[in-house]
Amino acid sequence: MHVFHDSGTTDPDTGLPVLVPQTPFGFAVDHSGELHGWRHQLSGATLTEVGPNLYRIRVPTGGEAVVTTEIEALELPPEWWKRLLRWLLRLLRRFLRWLLGLFKH
């Protein structure tokens, strides 16, 4: 996790707040047996997801905030019908893009 806090100043060129990096942290996880990936989640009272894997947490000056992290080992592969459905949907999307491309010319 890469953590930043607002410096209270604004970049004059972009008008965006200047963020100051804090100490990053991470996890070293281990799992025995078959593994098909990880499911992870962050949660907290003032935590808001503002983009894919990008969160904002509001902490009052001089205050604190608690963030909970969860990591789950995915031991079983997705069911075959779910993989088939995802493949069919991808195929349908490609077909529709191709079809729309014919009508644009």
C-alpha positions, 0 to 999 in steps of 0.5 A, a space after each residue: 500500500 502506498 500512502 499519501 497525505 494532503 500537504 495543504 498546498 495546491 500545485 499552481 500549474 494543475 490546481 491539484 492538491 500536493 500529496 506527500 508520501 508516507 511510509 508504504 506497507 504491505 503483506 507477505 502471505 503464504 498458503 499451503 495447498 492449491 491456490 488460484 489467487 487472492 481476494 483482498 479488501 480494505 474497509 473503514 468507517 471513513 474509507 471511500 474507493 475513488 478508483 480501482 485500487 485507489 482509496 481516500 480516508 478522512 482523518 481529522 487533524 490530530 485524530 486517527 482512523 482504523 482500516 481493516 484489511 482482509 486477504 482470502 486465499 482462493 483455493 478452488 478455480 471458478 466453476 467451468 460454467 462461469 469461465 465459459 460464460 465469461 468467454 462467451 460474453 467476451 466473444 459476443 462483445 468482440 462480435 458486436 464491435 466488429 458488427 458496429 465497425 461495419 456500419 460506421 463505414 
